Amino acid sequence: MGINRTYLIEEKDVVLAFSTNVDCRNIDNSSSFFNSADVVSCKQIHSDIVKIADESTRGTEIPDCDALITNIRNLPLLIRTADCVPVVLYDKRKHVIANIHSGRVGTQKQIVRKTVEMMQSHYGSSSSDIIAAIGPHICGKCYEVDAACASEFGEKYIVGFSESQKPLIDIASACKEQLEATGVNSNNIFISDICTAESPEWPSWRRDKCVERLGTFIVLC
């Protein structure tokens, strides 16, 4: 697959990139954005576990978590998705970044809210200084779930029903609401309109049962 990059955060001190090649070490032109050997990823387990990335984790995969936070410059954070929601955060005052894999389970467990709260408790971040971007993800009209799953999310996230009369839920809206609940200004939340299930150039588990993943990278410059 090729490489796609979309910029949802335009700040001089941070770079946000989305790549259809999950292994950034195989992207020849990634060096213009960051040193691929420095990338910190995590062993994603569909949880609400948030961990801190520091110099000791440079170039490694941190086990058993689904969100990473750092305030170290030139330490890229990577999250892998294929329909789940990638959420990136940038505190423009404290210069702290976060990268979140918010799948069905993580979203239900409030991983986005918990990541903001860790930024606040660990780094002294203020919600009013946080800019958030929600990357390419499966949209509401494509995300079909069973009735039990829909009830766990709540009726307000049901946006319709499929041809088989199964609920369709808007998982990105749930992530956005968690951000707003922590005090992040809605004007500082940017949501990609790319649906991974509808766009063949983006990896989608629902569409293809694919092994490829969308890599979401964020790095402080």
C-alpha positions in Angstrom: 0.0 0.0 0.0 1.1 3.6 -0.5 1.5 6.4 2.0 -1.0 9.0 3.0 -0.5 11.9 5.3 -3.2 14.2 6.6 -2.5 17.2 8.9 -5.2 17.9 11.4 -2.9 19.8 13.9 -1.0 22.7 12.5 1.3 23.8 15.2 5.0 24.8 14.7 6.2 22.4 17.5 4.3 19.2 16.5 4.0 16.9 13.5 1.0 14.6 13.0 1.1 12.0 10.3 -1.2 9.2 9.1 0.4 6.4 7.1 -1.1 3.4 5.4 2.2 1.6 6.0 2.1 0.7 9.6 5.8 -0.1 9.8 7.3 3.4 9.6 10.7 1.8 9.4 9.9 0.8 5.8 8.9 4.3 4.8 11.9 5.7 3.0 10.8 9.4 3.2 9.8 9.4 6.9 13.1 11.0 7.8 11.7 14.4 6.9 9.3 14.1 9.8 11.2 12.0 12.4 13.8 9.4 12.9 11.9 6.1 12.4 14.3 4.3 14.7 13.1 6.4 17.6 9.4 5.5 17.3 7.6 4.3 20.4 4.6 2.0 19.9 2.5 0.0 22.2 1.3 -3.6 22.4 -2.4 -2.8 22.0 -4.8 -4.9 24.0 -8.1 -3.0 23.7 -7.9 -1.6 27.1 -8.1 1.8 29.0 -4.5 1.6 30.0 -2.4 4.7 29.5 1.4 4.7 29.8 4.2 7.4 29.8 6.9 7.2 27.1 10.3 8.5 28.0 14.0 8.1 27.0 14.1 4.6 28.3 11.4 3.5 25.9 12.8 5.2 22.8 12.6 2.8 19.8 10.6 0.2 21.7 7.1 -1.3 22.0 5.6 -0.7 25.4 3.6 -3.7 26.5 -0.1 -3.9 27.3 -1.5 -0.4 26.8 -3.6 1.5 24.3 -2.4 5.1 24.8 1.0 6.8 25.1 1.9 10.2 26.5 5.2 12.1 26.4 6.8 15.6 26.7 10.1 14.6 25.2 11.0 16.1 21.9 11.8 14.0 18.9 10.2 10.9 20.4 7.5 9.8 18.0 4.5 8.0 19.3 2.7 5.4 17.1 -0.8 3.9 17.3 -2.1 1.2 14.9 -5.7 1.0 13.8 -7.9 -0.4 11.1 -11.4 1.1 11.8 -10.9 1.9 15.4 -10.5 5.6 16.3 -7.0 7.1 16.6 -7.0 10.2 18.8 -4.0 12.5 19.2 -3.7 15.3 21.8 -1.3 18.2 22.0 -0.9 20.6 25.0 0.4 23.7 23.3 1.4 25.3 26.6 3.1 22.4 28.4 4.3 20.8 25.2 2.9 17.4 25.9 1.5 14.9 23.3 -0.6 11.8 23.5 -1.6 9.1 21.0 -4.7 7.0 21.7 -6.1 3.8 20.2 -9.8 4.1 21.1 -11.6 0.9 19.9 -14.9 -0.3 21.0 -13.8 -1.5 24.4 -11.4 1.4 25.0 -14.1 3.9 24.2 -16.6 2.2 26.5 -13.9 2.3 29.2 -13.3 6.0 28.6 -9.7 5.8 27.5 -9.8 9.2 25.9 -11.0 10.9 29.1 -8.4 8.9 31.1 -5.6 10.0 28.9 -6.5 13.7 29.3 -6.7 13.2 33.0 -3.2 11.6 33.1 -1.9 14.6 31.1 -3.4 16.8 33.8 -2.1 14.8 36.8 1.4 14.0 35.5 2.3 17.1 33.5 0.0 19.8 34.8 -1.9 20.1 31.5 -5.0 22.3 31.3 -7.8 21.2 29.1 -8.1 24.7 27.7 -4.6 24.3 26.2 -5.2 20.9 24.5 -5.8 20.5 20.8 -7.3 17.2 19.7 -7.5 15.4 16.4 -9.6 12.3 15.6 -8.1 10.5 12.6 -9.6 8.3 9.9 -12.0 5.8 11.4 -15.1 3.8 10.6 -18.1 6.1 10.4 -21.4 5.7 12.0 -23.3 4.5 9.0 -20.7 1.6 8.5 -20.2 0.6 12.1 -22.8 -2.2 12.7 -22.9 -3.8 16.1 -25.3 -6.0 18.0 -28.0 -4.7 20.3 -26.0 -5.5 23.5 -23.0 -3.6 22.3 -25.2 -0.6 21.3 -26.8 -0.6 24.7 -23.4 -0.4 26.4 -22.6 2.7 24.3 -25.9 4.3 24.9 -28.9 5.2 22.7 -27.5 8.7 21.8 -24.7 7.1 19.8 -27.0 5.0 17.6 -27.3 6.8 14.3 -29.5 4.3 12.5 -29.9 0.7 11.6 -28.4 -1.5 9.0 -30.4 -3.5 6.3 -30.4 -6.4 8.8 -31.8 -4.0 11.4 -28.7 -4.0 13.6 -27.7 -0.8 15.3 -25.2 1.6 13.7 -23.1 3.6 16.2 -20.9 6.7 15.9 -17.9 5.8 18.0 -16.0 9.0 17.1 -18.8 11.1 18.7 -18.3 9.1 21.9 -14.6 10.0 21.8 -15.4 13.7 21.1 -17.8 13.7 24.1 -15.1 12.4 26.4 -12.8 15.2 25.3 -15.5 17.8 25.9 -16.3 16.2 29.3 -12.7 16.9 30.4 -13.0 20.5 29.4 -11.3 20.4 25.9 -12.9 23.2 23.8 -15.0 21.9 21.0 -13.3 24.4 18.7 -10.0 22.6 19.4 -11.3 19.2 18.4 -10.7 18.3 14.7 -12.4 15.2 13.2 -11.3 13.5 10.0 -14.2 12.9 7.6 -12.4 9.8 6.1 -14.3 6.6 6.8 -11.8 3.7 6.7 -14.6 1.2 5.7 -15.7 3.4 2.7 -12.2 4.3 1.5 -10.3 1.4 -0.1 -6.9 3.2 0.2 -7.2 3.0 4.0 -7.0 -0.3 6.0 -10.4 -1.6 7.2 -10.9 -4.7 9.2 -14.6 -4.6 8.7 -14.2 -4.3 4.9 -11.3 -6.6 4.2 -10.3 -8.5 7.3 -6.9 -7.0 6.5 -3.6 -7.4 8.2 -2.5 -3.9 7.2 -2.9 -1.1 9.7 -3.2 2.6 9.6 -0.2 4.1 11.5 -0.9 7.3 13.4 2.2 9.2 14.4 2.7 12.3 16.5 6.0 13.8 17.5 7.2 17.0 19.3 9.7 18.8 17.1 
